[in-house]
């Protein structure tokens, strides 16, 4: 079984984990109808529009 020869230092551990913070969450766009942030290729949860048409009726 593979076992680490030495303890991983706090700085090495944090440097490894810091690489993940460089990536941003993809797929967020502004709705062309209301301007709210939504996931791309999905119906806007605020206004119910998708590709310029109202597909979900909202109150």
N, C-alpha and C positions, 0 to 999 in steps of 0.2 A: 504494500500500500504506500502511496506517495505521501510523505509527511514533510512539512517545511523544516529546513535545517535551522533557520533562525526566525525569531519573532518579527513580523512585519511592523515597522515603526508607524507612528501616527501620521507622520508627514507623507510617507510612501502610500499609506492607505488613503489619505485625503487627496493626494495627487491623482491617484487612480480614479477616485470617485468624482473629481472635479471635471473630468473629461465629459461626463454626461450632462453637465450644466451648460455646455456650449451649444447644445441643440435647443432650438425653440419648437414649440408645438406647431406642427404644420396644419394646413387645411382651414385656417380661420380667415374668413373674408367678410366684408361689409355687405349687408343686404342692399341691393340697388333700389328697393322700394322704400324701406324705412330707415336704412343706415345702421341698423343694429348689427353687432358681430354675430356671425353664425358659422356653422360648419359648412364647407363647400359641398355641393351636390346634394344638399338636403333642404327641406322646407324650412323657411324662417319660422322660429317658434313664436315670434312676436306678432308678425302680420299675416302669416300663413301663405305667403307667396313663394312660387318657385318658377324660375325662368319667365318672369313677367306676368304670370297668371296666378290667380287666387285658387289654391287647391284645397286649403283647409280653412274652414270658416272660424274666425276668432271673434271674441267678444270685445 
